[in-house]
Amino acid sequence: MDKAEMKHRILTCVECGEEFVFTVGAQTYFLEKGYHQSPKRCKACHAKFKRDKKFART
Ligand SMILES: [Zn+2]
């Protein structure tokens, strides 16, 4: 994808229902990592989700 055509996107967090910005920088990061899905959680919920996941694994 051409980076020049990328725009910030407003997404809704599945956890708290708040809208959050999926920035061009974050989209580029996702693409570089090979992720094709948009994030489902805002930054705060994502951090919490990651923490819970970590706990679940132990
Ligand atoms: Zn959230």
N, CA, C, O and the ligand as a Tripos MOL2 file, in Angstrom:
@<TRIPOS>MOLECULE
protein
  233   231    59     0     0
PROTEIN
NO_CHARGES

@<TRIPOS>ATOM
      1 N           0.8490   -1.2100    0.0000 N.3       1 MET1
      2 CA          0.0000    0.0000    0.0000 C.3       1 MET1
      3 C           0.8780    1.2500    0.0000 C.2       1 MET1
      4 O           1.9190    1.2940    0.6560 O.2       1 MET1
      5 N           0.4530    2.2320   -0.7240 N.am      2 ASP2
      6 CA          1.1820    3.4890   -0.7710 C.3       2 ASP2
      7 C           0.9390    4.2750    0.5110 C.2       2 ASP2
      8 O          -0.1950    4.6240    0.8380 O.2       2 ASP2
      9 N           2.0090    4.5420    1.2190 N.am      3 LYS3
     10 CA          1.8760    5.2320    2.5050 C.3       3 LYS3
     11 C           1.2280    6.6040    2.3670 C.2       3 LYS3
     12 O           0.5380    7.0650    3.2770 O.2       3 LYS3
     13 N           1.4510    7.2520    1.2320 N.am      4 ALA4
     14 CA          0.9070    8.5850    1.0200 C.3       4 ALA4
     15 C          -0.6230    8.5810    0.9870 C.2       4 ALA4
     16 O          -1.2660    9.6030    1.2270 O.2       4 ALA4
     17 N          -1.1870    7.4170    0.6860 N.am      5 GLU5
     18 CA         -2.6540    7.3340    0.6120 C.3       5 GLU5
     19 C          -3.2830    6.9130    1.9240 C.2       5 GLU5
     20 O          -4.5060    6.8540    2.0510 O.2       5 GLU5
     21 N          -2.4350    6.6190    2.9010 N.am      6 MET6
     22 CA         -2.9770    6.1820    4.1900 C.3       6 MET6
     23 C          -3.4670    7.3770    4.9960 C.2       6 MET6
     24 O          -2.9160    8.4760    4.9380 O.2       6 MET6
     25 N          -4.5290    7.1080    5.7480 N.am      7 LYS7
     26 CA         -5.0960    8.1610    6.5890 C.3       7 LYS7
     27 C          -5.3660    7.6000    7.9700 C.2       7 LYS7
     28 O          -5.5340    6.3940    8.1530 O.2       7 LYS7
     29 N          -5.4050    8.5040    8.9370 N.am      8 HIS8
     30 CA         -5.8140    8.0900   10.2750 C.3       8 HIS8
     31 C          -7.2300    7.5360   10.1890 C.2       8 HIS8
     32 O          -8.0660    8.0610    9.4540 O.2       8 HIS8
     33 N          -7.4900    6.4880   10.9310 N.am      9 ARG9
     34 CA         -8.8310    5.9230   10.9310 C.3       9 ARG9
     35 C          -9.3770    5.9220   12.3430 C.2       9 ARG9
     36 O          -8.6440    5.7100   13.3090 O.2       9 ARG9
     37 N         -10.6680    6.1620   12.4510 N.am     10 ILE10
     38 CA        -11.3190    6.1230   13.7600 C.3      10 ILE10
     39 C         -11.9600    4.7510   13.9260 C.2      10 ILE10
     40 O         -12.8030    4.3470   13.1250 O.2      10 ILE10
     41 N         -11.5570    4.0490   14.9580 N.am     11 LEU11
     42 CA        -12.0970    2.7220   15.2360 C.3      11 LEU11
     43 C         -12.7730    2.7370   16.5980 C.2      11 LEU11
     44 O         -12.4990    3.5980   17.4340 O.2      11 LEU11
     45 N         -13.6560    1.7760   16.8070 N.am     12 THR12
     46 CA        -14.3340    1.6690   18.0910 C.3      12 THR12
     47 C         -13.7850    0.4730   18.8570 C.2      12 THR12
     48 O         -13.6990   -0.6350   18.3290 O.2      12 THR12
     49 N         -13.4190    0.7140   20.0960 N.am     13 CYS13
     50 CA        -12.8570   -0.3310   20.9370 C.3      13 CYS13
     51 C         -13.9440   -1.3420   21.3280 C.2      13 CYS13
     52 O         -15.0290   -0.9580   21.7630 O.2      13 CYS13
     53 N         -13.6430   -2.6260   21.1700 N.am     14 VAL14
     54 CA        -14.6380   -3.6540   21.4950 C.3      14 VAL14
     55 C         -14.7940   -3.8310   23.0010 C.2      14 VAL14
     56 O         -15.7910   -4.3870   23.4620 O.2      14 VAL14
     57 N         -13.8250   -3.3660   23.7590 N.am     15 GLU15
     58 CA        -13.8540   -3.5360   25.2140 C.3      15 GLU15
     59 C         -14.6590   -2.4350   25.8980 C.2      15 GLU15
     60 O         -15.6010   -2.7080   26.6430 O.2      15 GLU15
     61 N         -14.2710   -1.1780   25.6320 N.am     16 CYS16
     62 CA        -14.8930   -0.0680   26.3570 C.3      16 CYS16
     63 C         -15.8370    0.7520   25.4790 C.2      16 CYS16
     64 O         -16.5350    1.6350   25.9790 O.2      16 CYS16
     65 N         -15.8640    0.4670   24.1730 N.am     17 GLY17
     66 CA        -16.7750    1.1700   23.2840 C.3      17 GLY17
     67 C         -16.3290    2.5690   22.9150 C.2      17 GLY17
     68 O         -17.0430    3.2910   22.2180 O.2      17 GLY17
     69 N         -15.1600    2.9520   23.3770 N.am     18 GLU18
     70 CA        -14.6430    4.2830   23.0650 C.3      18 GLU18
     71 C         -14.0300    4.2870   21.6670 C.2      18 GLU18
     72 O         -13.4940    3.2810   21.2010 O.2      18 GLU18
     73 N         -14.1230    5.4280   21.0200 N.am     19 GLU19
     74 CA        -13.4740    5.5580   19.7340 C.3      19 GLU19
     75 C         -12.0030    5.8680   19.9520 C.2      19 GLU19
     76 O         -11.6400    6.5920   20.8790 O.2      19 GLU19
     77 N         -11.1690    5.3190   19.0970 N.am     20 PHE20
     78 CA         -9.7480    5.6210   19.1720 C.3      20 PHE20
     79 C          -9.1880    5.7520   17.7710 C.2      20 PHE20
     80 O          -9.7680    5.2600   16.8030 O.2      20 PHE20
     81 N          -8.0510    6.4220   17.6770 N.am     21 VAL21
     82 CA         -7.4580    6.6850   16.3670 C.3      21 VAL21
     83 C          -6.4460    5.6030   16.0220 C.2      21 VAL21
     84 O          -5.5220    5.3230   16.7870 O.2      21 VAL21
     85 N          -6.6380    5.0100   14.8720 N.am     22 PHE22
     86 CA         -5.6670    4.0780   14.3120 C.3      22 PHE22
     87 C          -4.7890    4.9230   13.4010 C.2      22 PHE22
     88 O          -5.1310    5.1590   12.2420 O.2      22 PHE22
     89 N          -3.6740    5.3730   13.9220 N.am     23 THR23
     90 CA         -2.8500    6.3420   13.2110 C.3      23 THR23
     91 C          -2.1460    5.7190   12.0090 C.2      23 THR23
     92 O          -1.9990    4.5010   11.9110 O.2      23 THR23
     93 N          -1.7200    6.5810   11.1120 N.am     24 VAL24
     94 CA         -0.9750    6.1220    9.9450 C.3      24 VAL24
     95 C           0.2810    5.3830   10.4020 C.2      24 VAL24
     96 O           0.6560    4.3610    9.8280 O.2      24 VAL24
     97 N           0.9200    5.9090   11.4350 N.am     25 GLY25
     98 CA          2.1090    5.2570   11.9730 C.3      25 GLY25
     99 C           1.8110    3.8530   12.4550 C.2      25 GLY25
    100 O           2.5730    2.9220   12.1970 O.2      25 GLY25
    101 N           0.6810    3.7020   13.1660 N.am     26 ALA26
    102 CA          0.2840    2.3940   13.6740 C.3      26 ALA26
    103 C          -0.0980    1.4640   12.5270 C.2      26 ALA26
    104 O           0.2070    0.2720   12.5600 O.2      26 ALA26
    105 N          -0.7640    2.0110   11.5170 N.am     27 GLN27
    106 CA         -1.1490    1.1980   10.3550 C.3      27 GLN27
    107 C           0.0890    0.6920    9.6290 C.2      27 GLN27
    108 O           0.1400   -0.4560    9.1880 O.2      27 GLN27
    109 N           1.0890    1.5650    9.5100 N.am     28 THR28
    110 CA          2.3480    1.1740    8.8700 C.3      28 THR28
    111 C           3.0190    0.0740    9.6710 C.2      28 THR28
    112 O           3.5430   -0.8850    9.1050 O.2      28 THR28
    113 N           3.0020    0.2160   10.9940 N.am     29 TYR29
    114 CA          3.5860   -0.7830   11.8800 C.3      29 TYR29
    115 C           2.8820   -2.1320   11.7040 C.2      29 TYR29
    116 O           3.5220   -3.1810   11.6210 O.2      29 TYR29
    117 N           1.5650   -2.0750   11.6510 N.am     30 PHE30
    118 CA          0.7700   -3.3050   11.4580 C.3      30 PHE30
    119 C           1.1410   -3.9720   10.1390 C.2      30 PHE30
    120 O           1.3270   -5.1870   10.0790 O.2      30 PHE30
    121 N           1.2460   -3.1660    9.0790 N.am     31 LEU31
    122 CA          1.5750   -3.7050    7.7590 C.3      31 LEU31
    123 C           2.9590   -4.3510    7.7620 C.2      31 LEU31
    124 O           3.1680   -5.4220    7.1930 O.2      31 LEU31
    125 N           3.8990   -3.6640    8.4210 N.am     32 GLU32
    126 CA          5.2640   -4.1890    8.4880 C.3      32 GLU32
    127 C           5.3120   -5.5070    9.2370 C.2      32 GLU32
    128 O           6.1210   -6.3820    8.9280 O.2      32 GLU32
    129 N           4.4400   -5.6420   10.2230 N.am     33 LYS33
    130 CA          4.3710   -6.8670   11.0170 C.3      33 LYS33
    131 C           3.5650   -7.9560   10.3020 C.2      33 LYS33
    132 O           3.5420   -9.1110   10.7250 O.2      33 LYS33
    133 N           2.9050   -7.5570    9.2040 N.am     34 GLY34
    134 CA          2.1190   -8.5150    8.4490 C.3      34 GLY34
    135 C           0.7260   -8.7430    9.0000 C.2      34 GLY34
    136 O           0.0660   -9.7260    8.6630 O.2      34 GLY34
    137 N           0.2780   -7.8220    9.8570 N.am     35 TYR35
    138 CA         -1.0840   -7.9300   10.3820 C.3      35 TYR35
    139 C          -2.0520   -7.3260    9.3700 C.2      35 TYR35
    140 O          -1.8560   -6.2050    8.9010 O.2      35 TYR35
    141 N          -3.0730   -8.0630    9.0480 N.am     36 HIS36
    142 CA         -4.0370   -7.5530    8.0780 C.3      36 HIS36
    143 C          -5.3300   -7.0970    8.7320 C.2      36 HIS36
    144 O          -6.2040   -6.5380    8.0690 O.2      36 HIS36
    145 N          -5.4510   -7.3340   10.0200 N.am     37 GLN37
    146 CA         -6.6530   -6.9060   10.7230 C.3      37 GLN37
    147 C          -6.4010   -5.5900   11.4430 C.2      37 GLN37
    148 O          -5.2800   -5.2900   11.8530 O.2      37 GLN37
    149 N          -7.4550   -4.8220   11.5880 N.am     38 SER38
    150 CA         -7.3520   -3.5920   12.3430 C.3      38 SER38
    151 C          -7.3870   -3.9270   13.8300 C.2      38 SER38
    152 O          -7.9580   -4.9410   14.2320 O.2      38 SER38
    153 N          -6.7810   -3.0800   14.6340 N.am     39 PRO39
    154 CA         -6.8580   -3.3180   16.0760 C.3      39 PRO39
    155 C          -8.2910   -3.2130   16.5690 C.2      39 PRO39
    156 O          -9.0530   -2.3810   16.0770 O.2      39 PRO39
    157 N          -8.6650   -4.0350   17.5220 N.am     40 LYS40
    158 CA        -10.0350   -4.0300   18.0330 C.3      40 LYS40
    159 C         -10.1390   -3.2640   19.3380 C.2      40 LYS40
    160 O         -11.2350   -2.9530   19.8040 O.2      40 LYS40
    161 N          -8.9990   -2.9650   19.9170 N.am     41 ARG41
    162 CA         -9.0040   -2.3280   21.2310 C.3      41 ARG41
    163 C          -8.2170   -1.0260   21.2370 C.2      41 ARG41
    164 O          -7.2450   -0.8650   20.4980 O.2      41 ARG41
    165 N          -8.6520   -0.1050   22.0810 N.am     42 CYS42
    166 CA         -7.8900    1.1160   22.2690 C.3      42 CYS42
    167 C          -6.6010    0.7790   23.0090 C.2      42 CYS42
    168 O          -6.4050   -0.3400   23.4810 O.2      42 CYS42
    169 N          -5.7510    1.7570   23.0940 N.am     43 LYS43
    170 CA         -4.4300    1.5430   23.6880 C.3      43 LYS43
    171 C          -4.5390    0.9950   25.1130 C.2      43 LYS43
    172 O          -3.8470    0.0410   25.4680 O.2      43 LYS43
    173 N          -5.3990    1.5940   25.9190 N.am     44 ALA44
    174 CA         -5.5350    1.1860   27.3210 C.3      44 ALA44
    175 C          -6.0420   -0.2470   27.4270 C.2      44 ALA44
    176 O          -5.5060   -1.0440   28.1970 O.2      44 ALA44
    177 N          -7.0790   -0.5750   26.6520 N.am     45 CYS45
    178 CA         -7.6470   -1.9230   26.7040 C.3      45 CYS45
    179 C          -6.6940   -2.9410   26.1030 C.2      45 CYS45
    180 O          -6.6470   -4.0910   26.5390 O.2      45 CYS45
    181 N          -5.9370   -2.5160   25.1010 N.am     46 HIS46
    182 CA         -4.9690   -3.4220   24.4950 C.3      46 HIS46
    183 C          -3.9020   -3.8050   25.5080 C.2      46 HIS46
    184 O          -3.4930   -4.9630   25.5920 O.2      46 HIS46
    185 N          -3.4580   -2.8200   26.2730 N.am     47 ALA47
    186 CA         -2.4450   -3.0750   27.3040 C.3      47 ALA47
    187 C          -3.0020   -4.0340   28.3540 C.2      47 ALA47
    188 O          -2.3120   -4.9510   28.8000 O.2      47 ALA47
    189 N          -4.2370   -3.8140   28.7360 N.am     48 LYS48
    190 CA         -4.8980   -4.6660   29.7190 C.3      48 LYS48
    191 C          -5.0790   -6.0860   29.1600 C.2      48 LYS48
    192 O          -4.8500   -7.0800   29.8500 O.2      48 LYS48
    193 N          -5.5000   -6.1460   27.8840 N.am     49 PHE49
    194 CA         -5.7070   -7.4360   27.2050 C.3      49 PHE49
    195 C          -4.4090   -8.2290   27.1670 C.2      49 PHE49
    196 O          -4.3940   -9.4280   27.4450 O.2      49 PHE49
    197 N          -3.3290   -7.5530   26.8230 N.am     50 LYS50
    198 CA         -2.0250   -8.2050   26.7540 C.3      50 LYS50
    199 C          -1.6010   -8.7270   28.1190 C.2      50 LYS50
    200 O          -1.0310   -9.8110   28.2420 O.2      50 LYS50
    201 N          -1.8980   -7.9200   29.1550 N.am     51 ARG51
    202 CA         -1.5340   -8.2840   30.5250 C.3      51 ARG51
    203 C          -2.3290   -9.5240   30.9570 C.2      51 ARG51
    204 O          -1.7820  -10.4660   31.5310 O.2      51 ARG51
    205 N          -3.6370   -9.4950   30.6620 N.am     52 ASP52
    206 CA         -4.4990  -10.6310   31.0350 C.3      52 ASP52
    207 C          -4.0630  -11.8990   30.3150 C.2      52 ASP52
    208 O          -4.0400  -12.9820   30.9000 O.2      52 ASP52
    209 N          -3.7180  -11.7510   29.0410 N.am     53 LYS53
    210 CA         -3.2860  -12.8900   28.2390 C.3      53 LYS53
    211 C          -2.0320  -13.5240   28.8300 C.2      53 LYS53
    212 O          -1.8790  -14.7440   28.8800 O.2      53 LYS53
    213 N          -1.1510  -12.6460   29.2700 N.am     54 LYS54
    214 CA          0.1040  -13.0750   29.8660 C.3      54 LYS54
    215 C          -0.1830  -13.9010   31.1340 C.2      54 LYS54
    216 O           0.4150  -14.9500   31.3730 O.2      54 LYS54
    217 N          -1.1190  -13.3800   31.9280 N.am     55 PHE55
    218 CA         -1.4740  -14.0680   33.1600 C.3      55 PHE55
    219 C          -2.1100  -15.4320   32.8630 C.2      55 PHE55
    220 O          -1.8580  -16.4180   33.5550 O.2      55 PHE55
    221 N          -2.9350  -15.4570   31.8200 N.am     56 ALA56
    222 CA         -3.6620  -16.6830   31.4690 C.3      56 ALA56
    223 C          -2.7080  -17.7950   31.0530 C.2      56 ALA56
    224 O          -2.9970  -18.9790   31.2270 O.2      56 ALA56
    225 N          -1.5770  -17.3960   30.5060 N.am     57 ARG57
    226 CA         -0.6190  -18.3790   30.0140 C.3      57 ARG57
    227 C           0.2070  -19.0270   31.1220 C.2      57 ARG57
    228 O           0.7260  -20.1320   30.9650 O.2      57 ARG57
    229 N           0.3160  -18.3250   32.2310 N.am     58 THR58
    230 CA          1.1950  -18.8380   33.2800 C.3      58 THR58
    231 C           0.5130  -19.9040   34.1400 C.2      58 THR58
    232 O           1.1250  -20.4340   35.0680 O.2      58 THR58
    233 ZN        -10.9350    0.4000   25.1570 Zn       59 ZN59
@<TRIPOS>BOND
     1     1     2 1
     2     2     3 1
     3     3     4 2
     4     3     5 am
     5     5     6 1
     6     6     7 1
     7     7     8 2
     8     7     9 am
     9     9    10 1
    10    10    11 1
    11    11    12 2
    12    11    13 am
    13    13    14 1
    14    14    15 1
    15    15    16 2
    16    15    17 am
    17    17    18 1
    18    18    19 1
    19    19    20 2
    20    19    21 am
    21    21    22 1
    22    22    23 1
    23    23    24 2
    24    23    25 am
    25    25    26 1
    26    26    27 1
    27    27    28 2
    28    27    29 am
    29    29    30 1
    30    30    31 1
    31    31    32 2
    32    31    33 am
    33    33    34 1
    34    34    35 1
    35    35    36 2
    36    35    37 am
    37    37    38 1
    38    38    39 1
    39    39    40 2
    40    39    41 am
    41    41    42 1
    42    42    43 1
    43    43    44 2
    44    43    45 am
    45    45    46 1
    46    46    47 1
    47    47    48 2
    48    47    49 am
    49    49    50 1
    50    50    51 1
    51    51    52 2
    52    51    53 am
    53    53    54 1
    54    54    55 1
    55    55    56 2
    56    55    57 am
    57    57    58 1
    58    58    59 1
    59    59    60 2
    60    59    61 am
    61    61    62 1
    62    62    63 1
    63    63    64 2
    64    63    65 am
    65    65    66 1
    66    66    67 1
    67    67    68 2
    68    67    69 am
    69    69    70 1
    70    70    71 1
    71    71    72 2
    72    71    73 am
    73    73    74 1
    74    74    75 1
    75    75    76 2
    76    75    77 am
    77    77    78 1
    78    78    79 1
    79    79    80 2
    80    79    81 am
    81    81    82 1
    82    82    83 1
    83    83    84 2
    84    83    85 am
    85    85    86 1
    86    86    87 1
    87    87    88 2
    88    87    89 am
    89    89    90 1
    90    90    91 1
    91    91    92 2
    92    91    93 am
    93    93    94 1
    94    94    95 1
    95    95    96 2
    96    95    97 am
    97    97    98 1
    98    98    99 1
    99    99   100 2
   100    99   101 am
   101   101   102 1
   102   102   103 1
   103   103   104 2
   104   103   105 am
   105   105   106 1
   106   106   107 1
   107   107   108 2
   108   107   109 am
   109   109   110 1
   110   110   111 1
   111   111   112 2
   112   111   113 am
   113   113   114 1
   114   114   115 1
   115   115   116 2
   116   115   117 am
   117   117   118 1
   118   118   119 1
   119   119   120 2
   120   119   121 am
   121   121   122 1
   122   122   123 1
   123   123   124 2
   124   123   125 am
   125   125   126 1
   126   126   127 1
   127   127   128 2
   128   127   129 am
   129   129   130 1
   130   130   131 1
   131   131   132 2
   132   131   133 am
   133   133   134 1
   134   134   135 1
   135   135   136 2
   136   135   137 am
   137   137   138 1
   138   138   139 1
   139   139   140 2
   140   139   141 am
   141   141   142 1
   142   142   143 1
   143   143   144 2
   144   143   145 am
   145   145   146 1
   146   146   147 1
   147   147   148 2
   148   147   149 am
   149   149   150 1
   150   150   151 1
   151   151   152 2
   152   151   153 am
   153   153   154 1
   154   154   155 1
   155   155   156 2
   156   155   157 am
   157   157   158 1
   158   158   159 1
   159   159   160 2
   160   159   161 am
   161   161   162 1
   162   162   163 1
   163   163   164 2
   164   163   165 am
   165   165   166 1
   166   166   167 1
   167   167   168 2
   168   167   169 am
   169   169   170 1
   170   170   171 1
   171   171   172 2
   172   171   173 am
   173   173   174 1
   174   174   175 1
   175   175   176 2
   176   175   177 am
   177   177   178 1
   178   178   179 1
   179   179   180 2
   180   179   181 am
   181   181   182 1
   182   182   183 1
   183   183   184 2
   184   183   185 am
   185   185   186 1
   186   186   187 1
   187   187   188 2
   188   187   189 am
   189   189   190 1
   190   190   191 1
   191   191   192 2
   192   191   193 am
   193   193   194 1
   194   194   195 1
   195   195   196 2
   196   195   197 am
   197   197   198 1
   198   198   199 1
   199   199   200 2
   200   199   201 am
   201   201   202 1
   202   202   203 1
   203   203   204 2
   204   203   205 am
   205   205   206 1
   206   206   207 1
   207   207   208 2
   208   207   209 am
   209   209   210 1
   210   210   211 1
   211   211   212 2
   212   211   213 am
   213   213   214 1
   214   214   215 1
   215   215   216 2
   216   215   217 am
   217   217   218 1
   218   218   219 1
   219   219   220 2
   220   219   221 am
   221   221   222 1
   222   222   223 1
   223   223   224 2
   224   223   225 am
   225   225   226 1
   226   226   227 1
   227   227   228 2
   228   227   229 am
   229   229   230 1
   230   230   231 1
   231   231   232 2
@<TRIPOS>SUBSTRUCTURE
     1 MET1         2 RESIDUE 1 A MET
     2 ASP2         6 RESIDUE 1 A ASP
     3 LYS3        10 RESIDUE 1 A LYS
     4 ALA4        14 RESIDUE 1 A ALA
     5 GLU5        18 RESIDUE 1 A GLU
     6 MET6        22 RESIDUE 1 A MET
     7 LYS7        26 RESIDUE 1 A LYS
     8 HIS8        30 RESIDUE 1 A HIS
     9 ARG9        34 RESIDUE 1 A ARG
    10 ILE10       38 RESIDUE 1 A ILE
    11 LEU11       42 RESIDUE 1 A LEU
    12 THR12       46 RESIDUE 1 A THR
    13 CYS13       50 RESIDUE 1 A CYS
    14 VAL14       54 RESIDUE 1 A VAL
    15 GLU15       58 RESIDUE 1 A GLU
    16 CYS16       62 RESIDUE 1 A CYS
    17 GLY17       66 RESIDUE 1 A GLY
    18 GLU18       70 RESIDUE 1 A GLU
    19 GLU19       74 RESIDUE 1 A GLU
    20 PHE20       78 RESIDUE 1 A PHE
    21 VAL21       82 RESIDUE 1 A VAL
    22 PHE22       86 RESIDUE 1 A PHE
    23 THR23       90 RESIDUE 1 A THR
    24 VAL24       94 RESIDUE 1 A VAL
    25 GLY25       98 RESIDUE 1 A GLY
    26 ALA26      102 RESIDUE 1 A ALA
    27 GLN27      106 RESIDUE 1 A GLN
    28 THR28      110 RESIDUE 1 A THR
    29 TYR29      114 RESIDUE 1 A TYR
    30 PHE30      118 RESIDUE 1 A PHE
    31 LEU31      122 RESIDUE 1 A LEU
    32 GLU32      126 RESIDUE 1 A GLU
    33 LYS33      130 RESIDUE 1 A LYS
    34 GLY34      134 RESIDUE 1 A GLY
    35 TYR35      138 RESIDUE 1 A TYR
    36 HIS36      142 RESIDUE 1 A HIS
    37 GLN37      146 RESIDUE 1 A GLN
    38 SER38      150 RESIDUE 1 A SER
    39 PRO39      154 RESIDUE 1 A PRO
    40 LYS40      158 RESIDUE 1 A LYS
    41 ARG41      162 RESIDUE 1 A ARG
    42 CYS42      166 RESIDUE 1 A CYS
    43 LYS43      170 RESIDUE 1 A LYS
    44 ALA44      174 RESIDUE 1 A ALA
    45 CYS45      178 RESIDUE 1 A CYS
    46 HIS46      182 RESIDUE 1 A HIS
    47 ALA47      186 RESIDUE 1 A ALA
    48 LYS48      190 RESIDUE 1 A LYS
    49 PHE49      194 RESIDUE 1 A PHE
    50 LYS50      198 RESIDUE 1 A LYS
    51 ARG51      202 RESIDUE 1 A ARG
    52 ASP52      206 RESIDUE 1 A ASP
    53 LYS53      210 RESIDUE 1 A LYS
    54 LYS54      214 RESIDUE 1 A LYS
    55 PHE55      218 RESIDUE 1 A PHE
    56 ALA56      222 RESIDUE 1 A ALA
    57 ARG57      226 RESIDUE 1 A ARG
    58 THR58      230 RESIDUE 1 A THR
    59 ZN59       233 GROUP 0 **** ****
